[in-house]
Amino acid sequence: MTSVMLMIAIKDFLKKELADDAVTIPAVHLGALPSKTAENRNDPVFPLIIVRPMDGDSDNDESRVQVKLLFGTQSEDDSGFIDVLNLMERVRILLMRQRIIDKKFRIESNWKWQFLEDQPEPQWICQAITTWTLPQIRQEVKYI
């Protein structure tokens, strides 16, 4: 299983789970914001979640991938930072309750987040680093 498959699974999971939410539904993107086109020029940018790969490693026992989740909201009042932290916390709760998505990717419990020091007000940004375990690749060819 590849890290790309993991990112797509995270995106699909978040879109599905956040669609039932009563508050504004965030757009979920892979890697970065999409390029502006004539079709999406008037689409709202915020709130958003960007799913971005960071690094990975593998050994004989398992494969792990770190994925950065960037959260962004926009607010015209002084409590805007609360909106972005609430969005991040909603996602953390959803992922930790489920633990396994797409029947093959398991999130580890070490959720690390950071509120960025310089904020582009009225937008608010924070990030979380997640670690995922991927299914192990099995050797199919017999030893020679």
Buried (B, 14 or more C-beta within 10 A) or exposed (E): BEBEBBBBBBBEBBBEBBEEEEEBEBBBBBEEEEEEEEEEEEEEBBBBBBBBBEEBEEEEEEBBBBBBBBBBBBBEEEEBBEBBBBBBEBBBEBBEEEEEBEEEBBBEEEBEBEBEEEBEEEBBBBBBBBBBBBEEEEEEEEEE
